[in-house]
Each structure stands twice: as C-alpha cells, then as structure tokens.
Amino acid sequence: MEGTLLVGGLVAAIVFVAAFAAEGRGRRVVRLILGADERRPVTEHLYDEVDRPAPTLDVVGELARDTAALHVVTPHTARHRA
C-alpha cells in the first residue's frame, strides 16, 4: 500500500509542476531559471489613476434602463386536444 501511495504522490507532484510551468507566471519562473529570459523591472503602474464612471446608488434604475429595450414575450393560452 505504501508503494502505491508513493507512486501516486510522485505522479501528483509531476503533474503539479507541469501545470505550474504551463501557467503564465510559472512559465516565466522556468524561463528565468533556465536563463532563457532576463530579469527586467516591473513596468506595471499599480497606483495610476483609472478612469471610472461616476458612482451611483440607483442600481435598479440602471438595470431597468438596460433591459427596457428587450422584447417581452407574453404566454398565449394553449388549447389542448382531448
């Protein structure tokens, strides 16, 4: 039983490492370790101002305006044959 658990654990570890290497950040780490990519400074501007719409508390009104143009289907009375 211990052998089966050991083999299962090794397979899980290999799959985990492969999935990490396939993901974006993992791929970058692997490229840095292998020397295929050089370290570069962070170019993201984390604290820049972002243009956002004005805040509103009228959420229901906003949704009503968005859905007002939708066509409303009314159910018809169905006549069944006996």
VMD Tcl script that draws the C-alpha trace (Angstrom):
set ca {
  {0.00 0.00 0.00}
  {2.87 2.38 0.75}
  {4.31 1.87 -2.73}
  {1.02 2.82 -4.34}
  {0.79 5.99 -2.27}
  {4.40 6.86 -3.10}
  {3.83 6.42 -6.84}
  {0.58 8.41 -6.65}
  {2.32 11.21 -4.76}
  {5.13 11.36 -7.31}
  {2.68 11.47 -10.22}
  {0.71 14.23 -8.46}
  {3.90 16.23 -7.87}
  {4.94 15.88 -11.52}
  {1.50 16.97 -12.73}
  {1.55 19.93 -10.33}
  {4.97 21.08 -11.55}
  {3.92 20.68 -15.19}
  {0.73 22.68 -14.61}
  {2.70 25.40 -12.80}
  {5.19 25.57 -15.68}
  {2.36 25.85 -18.22}
  {0.68 28.74 -16.37}
  {1.84 32.29 -17.14}
  {3.85 33.07 -14.01}
  {5.21 29.55 -13.79}
  {6.40 29.76 -17.37}
  {8.20 32.99 -16.53}
  {9.88 31.41 -13.49}
  {11.01 28.41 -15.55}
  {12.39 30.73 -18.24}
  {14.29 32.71 -15.58}
  {15.73 29.54 -14.05}
  {16.82 28.21 -17.45}
  {18.29 31.59 -18.41}
  {16.07 32.00 -21.48}
  {14.63 35.25 -20.14}
  {16.45 38.08 -18.40}
  {15.18 39.85 -15.33}
  {13.52 43.12 -16.18}
  {11.99 45.74 -13.94}
  {8.29 45.81 -13.28}
  {6.64 48.02 -15.85}
  {3.16 47.94 -14.38}
  {1.84 51.12 -12.86}
  {-0.03 49.81 -9.87}
  {-1.01 53.16 -8.41}
  {-2.03 55.02 -11.55}
  {-5.42 56.68 -11.70}
  {-8.08 54.73 -13.57}
  {-10.97 56.38 -15.39}
  {-14.20 55.12 -13.87}
  {-17.84 56.03 -14.38}
  {-19.48 58.19 -11.75}
  {-20.75 56.17 -8.78}
  {-24.47 55.67 -8.49}
  {-26.70 54.02 -5.93}
  {-29.56 53.60 -8.41}
  {-28.66 50.04 -9.41}
  {-32.27 49.01 -10.09}
  {-32.82 52.04 -12.30}
  {-29.65 51.28 -14.25}
  {-30.79 47.70 -14.83}
  {-34.28 48.83 -15.81}
  {-32.85 51.18 -18.43}
  {-30.63 48.42 -19.80}
  {-33.49 45.91 -20.05}
  {-36.20 48.31 -21.24}
  {-35.33 47.68 -24.89}
  {-35.79 43.90 -24.59}
  {-38.81 42.35 -26.26}
  {-41.27 40.89 -23.76}
  {-42.83 37.57 -24.73}
  {-46.31 37.03 -23.36}
  {-47.60 33.49 -22.95}
  {-50.59 32.53 -25.08}
  {-53.33 30.28 -23.86}
  {-52.76 26.88 -25.35}
  {-55.65 24.68 -26.36}
  {-55.02 21.01 -25.92}
  {-56.83 18.35 -27.85}
  {-58.57 15.86 -25.69}
}
mol new
graphics top color blue
foreach p $ca { graphics top sphere $p radius 0.5 }
foreach p [lrange $ca 0 end-1] q [lrange $ca 1 end] { graphics top cylinder $p $q radius 0.2 }
display resetview
